Amino acid sequence: MTQLQFERLIQLHGDSIFGFCCHLTGKVAEAEDLYHDSVMKAFSKLKKISCGGESDYLTARNYIIGIAVRLAKNSSRRLSNRSSVAQDVNERELTSADSAEDIAGESERRELNAQIRQAVSSLPEKLRAVTYMFYFADMSISDIGAALHIPSGTVKSRLSRSRSIIKKELEEKGYENY
């Protein structure tokens, strides 16, 4: 990958990588540091990143996300500090609705999303990282396995355990059929 291609990669996918870092760390300041460190580490390994077509940019994005996960894990070990899921900074404001049902539905949806974010943030680190990569970074199971250097079956197993833990927590809080 050339420097010009790397710049194009950051233009195309920089926001999604940063958003993933926000989900991973839970704090904007830490996300900025993680994003910067991940991009710099990827830049130092330009020769390892292949980029021939547009689909390779997505693969390169996944490579940087994998770097971010490993850096966050290493930082977590060093500091013995578990991160929590960021509250959605860009959560849109409640707009004036035409009916009370719309307001109630929007309120219930926000409450459910908050409960889901809380449940995900309480997952063990291995499950949380895979969950973020699958749902927030829209990475495939094989891409997650490649980024974390684990088999696809392990990724599937962790996602399954993650879903069952989240479902159990939501049911305990009175949410059903989620």
VOFIRO-75926 format. One line per 3 residues: number of its first residue (from 1); their letters; for each residue x negated, y negated, z of N, C-alpha, C. Coordinates in Angstrom, 2 decimals, decimal comma, padded with zeros to 5 digits, m for minus. Example, Ala and Ser with C-alpha at 12.3 -4.5 7.8 and 13.67 -1.06 7.14 Angstrom:
VOFIRO-75926
1> AS> m013,19:005,69:007,80:m012,30:004,50:007,80:m013,20:003,30:007,80 | m012,85:002,25:007,08:m013,67:001,06:007,14:m012,90:m000,03:007,87
END
This chain:
VOFIRO-75926
1> MTQ> m000,85:001,18:000,00:000,00:000,00:000,00:m000,89:m001,23:000,00 | m000,54:m002,18:m000,80:m001,31:m003,42:m000,87:m000,75:m004,42:000,14 | m001,51:m005,49:000,36:m001,04:m006,53:001,28:000,24:m007,18:000,76
4> LQF> 000,33:m007,35:m000,53:001,53:m007,93:m001,13:002,74:m007,03:m000,92 | 002,55:m005,73:m001,09:003,64:m004,79:m000,84:004,02:m004,78:000,64 | 003,04:m004,92:001,51:003,32:m004,96:002,94:004,15:m006,20:003,28
7> ERL> 003,81:m007,33:002,69:004,59:m008,55:002,90:006,04:m008,33:002,44 | 006,19:m007,69:001,30:007,54:m007,40:000,78:008,30:m006,48:001,74 | 007,60:m005,49:002,29:008,20:m004,58:003,28:008,73:m005,36:004,47
10> IQL> 007,94:m006,28:004,98:008,36:m007,07:006,14:009,52:m007,99:005,77 | 009,51:m008,53:004,56:010,63:m009,37:004,12:011,92:m008,55:004,05 | 011,81:m007,33:003,52:013,00:m006,49:003,35:013,50:m005,91:004,67
13> HGD> 012,59:m005,43:005,51:012,99:m004,64:006,67:012,52:m005,20:008,01 | 011,92:m006,37:008,02:011,42:m006,95:009,26:012,52:m007,15:010,29 | 013,67:m007,63:009,86:014,78:m007,87:010,80:015,28:m006,57:011,41
16> SIF> 015,39:m005,52:010,61:015,88:m004,25:011,15:014,85:m003,63:012,09 | 013,58:m003,79:011,80:012,54:m003,29:012,70:012,59:m004,06:014,01 | 012,72:m005,38:013,93:012,81:m006,19:015,15:014,06:m005,83:015,95
19> GFC> 015,18:m005,64:015,27:016,42:m005,25:015,96:016,25:m003,92:016,68 | 015,56:m002,99:016,04:015,29:m001,72:016,68:014,42:m001,92:017,92 | 013,43:m002,77:017,82:012,56:m003,06:018,98:013,38:m003,67:020,12
22> CHL> 014,36:m004,51:019,79:015,24:m005,08:020,82:016,03:m004,00:021,52 | 016,58:m003,06:020,75:017,32:m001,96:021,35:016,40:m001,10:022,22 | 015,20:m000,91:021,76:014,26:m000,04:022,45:013,78:m000,63:023,77
25> TGK> 013,50:m001,92:023,79:012,95:m002,54:024,99:014,01:m003,14:025,89 | 015,06:m003,67:025,32:016,11:m004,28:026,12:015,88:m005,75:026,42 | 014,74:m006,27:026,01:014,43:m007,68:026,29:013,79:m008,29:025,05
28> VAE> 014,22:m009,49:024,71:013,75:m010,13:023,49:012,25:m010,37:023,53 | 011,73:m010,85:024,67:010,30:m011,14:024,76:009,47:m009,86:024,57 | 009,90:m008,78:025,20:009,19:m007,51:025,04:009,35:m006,99:023,62
31> AED> 010,52:m007,21:023,04:010,76:m006,76:021,65:009,83:m007,50:020,69 | 009,63:m008,79:020,93:008,73:m009,56:020,06:007,31:m009,00:020,14 | 006,86:m008,69:021,36:005,53:m008,11:021,52:005,43:m006,75:020,84
34> LYH> 006,43:m005,92:021,04:006,43:m004,59:020,45:006,46:m004,67:018,93 | 007,28:m005,56:018,40:007,36:m005,76:016,95:006,01:m006,18:016,40 | 005,41:m007,17:017,03:004,11:m007,66:016,58:003,06:m006,56:016,63
37> DSV> 003,00:m005,84:017,73:002,01:m004,76:017,87:002,24:m003,67:016,83 | 003,50:m003,33:016,59:003,82:m002,28:015,62:003,43:m002,68:014,21 | 003,76:m003,91:013,84:003,45:m004,39:012,50:001,93:m004,49:012,32
40> MKA> 001,24:m004,97:013,34:m000,22:m005,09:013,23:m000,87:m003,71:013,13 | m000,38:m002,74:013,89:m000,94:m001,40:013,81:m000,68:m000,81:012,42 | 000,51:m001,02:011,89:000,82:m000,53:010,54:m000,05:m001,22:009,50
43> FSK> m000,26:m002,52:009,68:m001,10:m003,26:008,74:m002,53:m002,73:008,75 | m003,00:m002,32:009,93:m004,36:m001,79:010,02:m004,48:m000,42:009,35 | m003,33:000,21:009,05:m003,33:001,53:008,42:m002,68:001,47:007,03
46> LKK> m002,87:000,37:006,34:m002,26:000,19:005,02:m002,59:001,33:004,06 | m003,79:001,86:004,14:m004,19:002,90:003,20:m003,41:004,19:003,41 | m002,85:004,39:004,60:m002,08:005,60:004,89:m000,64:005,50:004,40
49> ISC> m000,18:004,29:004,13:001,20:004,07:003,72:001,27:004,04:002,21 | 002,05:004,94:001,63:002,20:004,94:000,18:003,42:004,11:m000,19 | 003,33:003,42:m001,29:004,45:002,58:m001,70:004,45:002,44:m003,22
52> GGE> 005,28:003,24:m003,86:005,37:003,17:m005,31:006,67:002,57:m005,78 | 007,74:002,86:m005,05:009,05:002,37:m005,46:009,84:001,83:m004,28 | 011,07:001,44:m004,55:011,93:000,85:m003,52:012,22:001,83:m002,37
55> SDY> 012,37:003,13:m002,69:012,67:004,09:m001,64:011,48:004,26:m000,69 | 010,28:003,99:m001,18:009,10:004,08:m000,32:009,08:002,98:000,72 | 009,75:001,86:000,46:009,82:000,80:001,46:010,61:001,29:002,68
58> LTA> 011,64:002,08:002,45:012,41:002,63:003,55:011,56:003,62:004,35 | 010,78:004,41:003,67:009,88:005,34:004,34:008,84:004,58:005,16 | 008,33:003,49:004,61:007,36:002,67:005,33:008,01:002,02:006,54
61> RNY> 009,27:001,59:006,42:010,00:001,03:007,56:010,10:002,08:008,66 | 010,44:003,30:008,29:010,55:004,37:009,27:009,21:004,66:009,93 | 008,14:004,53:009,17:006,80:004,72:009,71:006,53:003,67:010,79
64> IIG> 006,88:002,43:010,54:006,67:001,36:011,52:007,56:001,57:012,74 | 008,79:002,03:012,53:009,67:002,33:013,67:009,07:003,45:014,52 | 008,49:004,44:013,88:007,82:005,51:014,62:006,67:004,96:015,45
67> IAV> 005,92:004,03:014,88:004,84:003,39:015,63:005,41:002,65:016,83 | 006,51:001,93:016,62:007,14:001,18:017,72:007,58:002,11:018,84 | 008,15:003,24:018,49:008,59:004,20:019,52:007,39:004,69:020,32
70> RLA> 006,32:005,04:019,64:005,14:005,54:020,35:004,51:004,45:021,22 | 004,44:003,23:020,72:003,88:002,14:021,52:004,74:001,86:022,75 | 006,06:001,89:022,57:006,97:001,66:023,70:006,83:002,77:024,74
73> KNS> 006,70:003,99:024,26:006,54:005,13:025,17:005,23:005,00:025,95 | 004,17:004,63:025,27:002,88:004,46:025,94:002,94:003,32:026,95 | 003,58:002,23:026,58:003,72:001,10:027,49:004,55:001,49:028,71
76> SRR> 005,59:002,26:028,47:006,45:002,72:029,55:005,67:003,59:030,52 | 004,84:004,45:029,98:004,02:005,31:030,85:003,05:004,47:031,66 | 002,43:003,51:031,00:001,45:002,68:031,67:002,06:001,87:032,80
79> LSN> 003,20:001,32:032,55:003,84:000,43:033,53:004,81:001,15:034,45 | 005,11:002,41:034,14:006,11:003,18:034,89:007,41:002,39:035,02 | 007,77:001,76:033,94:008,96:000,91:033,94:009,89:001,35:032,84
82> RSS> 011,06:001,85:033,20:012,02:002,28:032,19:012,77:001,05:031,67 | 012,89:000,99:030,37:013,58:m000,14:029,78:015,08:000,14:029,67 | 015,84:m000,91:029,59:017,28:m000,76:029,43:017,71:m001,32:028,09
85> VAQ> 018,90:m000,97:027,67:019,40:m001,42:026,37:019,77:m002,90:026,46 | 019,38:m003,63:025,46:019,67:m005,06:025,41:021,17:m005,28:025,22 | 021,68:m006,29:025,90:023,04:m006,69:025,61:023,01:m007,31:024,24
88> DVN> 023,99:m007,06:023,47:024,00:m007,53:022,09:023,98:m009,06:022,09 | 022,79:m009,62:021,80:022,60:m011,05:021,85:023,50:m011,76:020,85 | 023,68:m011,12:019,74:024,47:m011,75:018,69:025,93:m011,31:018,70
91> ERE> 026,39:m010,84:019,86:027,78:m010,38:019,94:028,69:m011,55:019,60 | 029,54:m011,32:018,67:030,39:m012,43:018,21:031,41:m012,80:019,27 | 031,73:m014,08:019,29:032,68:m014,58:020,27:034,09:m014,13:019,91
94> LTS> 034,90:m014,02:020,95:036,29:m013,63:020,74:037,01:m014,78:020,05 | 037,52:m014,50:018,87:038,23:m015,54:018,13:039,69:m015,53:018,54 | 040,34:m016,63:018,31:041,74:m016,70:018,68:042,53:m015,73:017,81
97> ADS> 043,24:m014,84:018,47:043,99:m013,81:017,75:045,44:m014,22:017,62 | 046,12:m013,58:016,67:047,52:m013,91:016,44:048,42:m013,32:017,52 | 047,99:m012,23:018,14:048,88:m011,61:019,12:048,10:m011,14:020,32
100> AED> 048,83:m010,85:021,39:048,22:m010,36:022,62:047,61:m008,98:022,41 | 048,18:m008,20:021,48:047,64:m006,87:021,19:046,23:m006,96:020,61 | 046,02:m007,93:019,74:044,68:m008,11:019,16:043,66:m008,46:020,24
103> IAG> 044,05:m009,32:021,16:043,16:m009,72:022,25:042,87:m008,52:023,15 | 043,89:m007,76:023,48:043,71:m006,59:024,34:042,84:m005,54:023,64 | 043,07:m005,32:022,38:042,28:m004,34:021,62:040,82:m004,75:021,53
106> ESE> 040,59:m006,02:021,29:039,21:m006,53:021,21:038,53:m006,41:022,57 | 039,24:m006,70:023,61:038,69:m006,59:024,97:038,34:m005,15:025,31 | 039,22:m004,22:024,95:038,96:m002,80:025,20:037,75:m002,32:024,39
109> RRE> 037,64:m002,77:023,16:036,52:m002,37:022,31:035,20:m002,87:022,90 | 035,20:m004,11:023,37:033,98:m004,67:023,98:033,61:m003,91:025,25 | 034,60:m003,60:026,04:034,34:m002,85:027,28:033,78:m001,46:026,96
112> LNA> 034,36:m000,80:025,97:033,86:000,51:025,57:032,43:000,41:025,05 | 032,15:m000,59:024,22:030,78:m000,78:023,71:029,79:m001,02:024,84 | 030,20:m001,79:025,84:029,33:m002,04:027,00:029,08:m000,73:027,75
115> QIR> 030,11:000,08:027,90:029,96:001,36:028,59:029,04:002,30:027,80 | 029,17:002,29:026,48:028,30:003,12:025,64:026,86:002,66:025,75 | 026,64:001,34:025,68:025,27:000,81:025,83:024,68:001,20:027,17
118> QAV> 025,48:001,14:028,21:025,01:001,51:029,54:024,68:003,01:029,60 | 025,53:003,82:028,99:025,28:005,27:028,99:024,01:005,60:028,21 | 023,81:004,95:027,08:022,61:005,20:026,28:021,36:004,75:027,05
121> SSL> 021,45:003,62:027,73:020,28:003,12:028,46:019,90:004,02:029,63 | 020,84:004,81:030,12:020,54:005,69:031,25:020,03:007,06:030,81 | 019,97:007,29:029,50:019,46:008,57:029,00:017,96:008,69:029,29
124> PEK> 017,47:009,92:029,42:016,02:010,11:029,52:015,33:009,57:028,27 | 014,09:009,17:028,40:013,36:008,50:027,32:013,37:009,28:026,01 | 013,18:010,59:026,06:013,15:011,40:024,84:014,48:011,35:024,10
127> LRA> 015,57:011,42:024,85:016,89:011,39:024,23:017,23:009,98:023,74 | 016,86:008,98:024,52:017,17:007,59:024,18:016,49:007,19:022,88 | 015,22:007,53:022,72:014,49:007,14:021,50:015,12:007,76:020,26
130> VTY> 015,46:009,04:020,33:016,07:009,72:019,18:017,44:009,12:018,88 | 018,20:008,80:019,91:019,53:008,20:019,74:019,42:006,84:019,06 | 018,49:006,02:019,52:018,28:004,71:018,89:017,90:004,86:017,43
133> MFY> 016,98:005,76:017,17:016,50:005,91:015,80:017,61:006,38:014,87 | 018,47:007,27:015,35:019,53:007,82:014,52:020,66:006,80:014,32 | 021,12:006,18:015,41:022,30:005,33:015,31:021,99:003,86:015,02
136> FAD> 020,91:003,33:015,56:020,62:001,92:015,38:019,70:001,65:014,20 | 018,77:002,56:013,93:017,86:002,36:012,81:018,32:003,12:011,57 | 019,40:003,87:011,68:019,96:004,63:010,56:018,92:005,54:009,90
139> MSI> 018,12:006,18:010,73:017,11:007,10:010,20:017,70:008,50:010,12 | 017,26:009,26:009,14:017,73:010,64:009,01:017,01:011,52:010,03 | 017,54:012,70:010,24:016,96:013,63:011,21:015,53:013,99:010,80
142> SDI> 015,32:014,22:009,53:013,96:014,57:009,08:013,00:013,39:009,24 | 013,49:012,17:008,99:012,64:010,98:009,17:012,27:010,79:010,65 | 013,23:011,03:011,53:012,96:010,91:012,97:011,92:011,94:013,39
145> GAA> 012,10:013,17:012,91:011,14:014,22:013,23:009,74:013,87:012,75 | 009,65:013,33:011,55:008,35:012,95:011,00:007,73:011,80:011,81 | 008,55:010,83:012,19:008,05:009,68:012,92:007,58:010,06:014,33
148> LHI> 008,26:011,00:014,96:007,92:011,39:016,33:007,03:012,64:016,38 | 006,75:013,21:015,21:005,92:014,42:015,12:006,55:015,58:015,89 | 007,86:015,76:015,67:008,59:016,88:016,27:009,43:017,55:015,19
151> PSG> 009,79:018,83:015,37:010,61:019,51:014,36:012,02:018,92:014,27 | 012,64:019,07:013,10:014,01:018,57:012,90:014,99:019,22:013,86 | 014,77:020,49:014,17:015,63:021,20:015,13:015,59:020,56:016,50
154> TVK> 014,44:020,07:016,90:014,31:019,38:018,19:015,08:018,07:018,16 | 015,02:017,37:017,04:015,77:016,11:016,89:017,26:016,40:017,02 | 017,74:017,43:016,33:019,16:017,79:016,40:019,56:018,15:017,82
157> SRL> 018,73:018,90:018,49:019,00:019,31:019,86:019,09:018,10:020,79 | 018,16:017,17:020,63:018,16:015,97:021,48:019,38:015,10:021,20 | 019,77:014,98:019,93:020,97:014,21:019,60:022,20:014,87:020,20
160> SRS> 022,28:016,18:020,14:023,42:016,90:020,70:023,50:016,69:022,20 | 022,36:016,82:022,89:022,35:016,60:024,34:022,71:015,16:024,67 | 022,22:014,23:023,88:022,52:012,82:024,09:024,02:012,56:023,96
163> RSI> 024,62:013,09:022,91:026,06:012,90:022,70:026,87:013,49:023,85 | 026,49:014,70:024,29:027,27:015,33:025,37:027,13:014,57:026,67 | 025,95:014,03:026,96:025,77:013,24:028,18:026,59:011,96:028,12
166> IKK> 026,56:011,28:026,98:027,32:010,04:026,81:028,81:010,33:026,92 | 029,27:011,39:026,27:030,68:011,76:026,32:031,11:012,04:027,75 | 030,30:012,79:028,48:030,62:013,12:029,88:030,71:011,85:030,73
169> ELE> 029,76:010,93:030,55:029,78:009,69:031,32:031,02:008,85:030,99 | 031,38:008,80:029,71:032,57:008,03:029,33:033,84:008,66:029,89 | 033,91:009,99:029,86:035,09:010,65:030,41:035,19:010,45:031,91
172> EKG> 034,07:010,43:032,61:034,08:010,17:034,05:034,57:008,77:034,37 | 034,38:007,85:033,43:034,81:006,47:033,62:036,22:006,22:033,08 | 036,87:007,30:032,63:038,27:007,17:032,21:038,47:007,01:030,72
175> YEN> 037,43:007,06:029,93:037,58:006,98:028,49:037,69:008,40:027,97 | 038,71:008,65:027,16:038,91:009,99:026,62:038,86:009,94:025,10 | 038,53:011,07:024,52:038,46:011,24:023,06:037,41:010,36:022,41
178> Y> 036,30:010,14:023,07:035,20:009,36:022,48:034,02:010,22:022,43
END
